[in-house]
Amino acid sequence: MKTTKKQKKSNLKVSLLLLLLAAVLLISSTYAWFVSQNTAEVSTLQVKIETVEGIQISSNAKNWTSTLTNAMITGADYVGSELNYKNAVNQVPSILKPVSTVGEIDTGKQKMFLGKVLTSKTDANNGKYILTATPETDTHGLTGNYITFDFFINLESTSAKDLYLQPGSGVVWNGERAAADTNAAYKNDKGLQNAARIAFIVEGNVDTSKTEDASTAVQDKIYNQADADCGKYLWEPNSNTHTTNAINQSLAGRDTPMYSAAEQAANPVPYSGVKTAIEEKDDMLLANANVAGNTSFFAAMTPTLFTDTGFTQRQKLMTIKPGYTKVRAYMWIEGQDMDCYTGASGTYLDFNLKFEVDTVTGA
C-alpha cells in the first residue's frame, strides 16, 4: 500500500497508539503447542490517541477522550465518570498461552481454541505427539489465555475515512526488559513475536445524526456477516521473518505441524487454524495438524493484512463510516504458526498499534 499523494489541507489526520507490553514466561509440567506450557505475562496496556480534529476514542461509547488507559478498558472509572458499559467483556489477562482460531464469529465473539499436546496411546501412533484443542470463552477481567477488548471510534465527518496501520505498529521483542532479567534463559530474542496475530472485529456502526441514544445503540451492536457495516480483519505482523530454529523445527514437524521448504519460503507462510474442538480420542498427530486431510478440525488461513518486520509504508486496514463504530480487538500467540515452537518460549514482547485516519478513501 503506497501513501496517497492526494491529501488536502483539510485532511483529517489522527494517530492512535496502542502499546501492550507482554513478558512471555515458560511454565513447565503440562503440554501445549510448545510441548510445554508457554505463557505470557502482561505488564501494562496503554492506549493513546492524538487528534487534530474529528475523531475520538472510548471504552464505552459515552465518555469520549484522547487517551484510553488499561484501567478504563478493564472497567475502572472512566474519565472520572462511570464504569465500562454493562455488557463489556474486556479480557486482559496476566498470563497468555498459545491459542488458535479460524476467525469464526459467534454472537460477536471470535471462537478461540487452547491447544494441548499429549502423547498418543494408540497402537498406530503410540508415543507420538498428538494435538488436542478445547474451546475458550471471553471473560471480562484479568483471566484468560489471550487479550480481547472493545473500543469505540467517534468519527465526525460527512464521509467514510480509511483507517491505516502506520509504521511502528507490530509485535517486537523487548530487549531492554530481557537484559534486565536475571534469568539467562530470558535474555535472548527467540522470535516468538513472529507467531503473533491481531484481529479487529467491526461489530457495527451507528449514525449519530439519526439515533437518539447512539451510545447504547452502538454498545448493543453484534457482528452480523450480512451487515455491510460489519467486518473482520486478521493481521499477521512479521510475516517475512523466521528464526533458523523455527525453520528447522517445523521442517521436521518435531513440536509444530510440519511445513515444507516451499511453504516456509512463502510470505505469508500458509497455516491451518483450529476451527473446532479436538479430543484425545481423535488421535490427531501434531506433525499432520493441518487442513490437508483434516478439514473437520482445521481451515486454511489467509490474513487480511500481513506486514514485514519494520515495514515503512502505511497499510490500509479498513474503512470506517461517520458516527460511532464498535471494534473488538483480539491479540494472541498463534499456536499453529511455524514460529510457535518449544524453543521460542521464555521471552519479552511488545504489541504496538498506531493508526492513522485521513480524508482519502480507497487509497
Secondary structure, 3 states (H helix, E strand, C coil): CCCCCCCCCCCCCEEEEEEEEEEEEECCCCCCCCCCCEEEEEEEEEEEEEECCCEEEECCCCCCECEEEHHHHHCCCCCCCCCCCCCCCCECCCCECCEECCCCEECCEECCEEEEEEECCCCCCCCCEEEEEEECCCCCECCCCCEEEEEEEEECCCCCEEEEECCCCEEEECHHHHHHCCCHHHCCCCCHHHHEEEEEEEEEEECCCCCCCHHHHHHCCCCCCCCCCCEEEEEECCCCCCCHHHHHHHHHCCCCCCCCHHHHHCCCCCEEEECCCECHHHCCEHHHCCCCCCCCCEEEECCCEECCCCCCCCEEEEEECCEEEEEEEEEEEECCCCCCCHHHCCEEEEEEEEEEEECCCCC
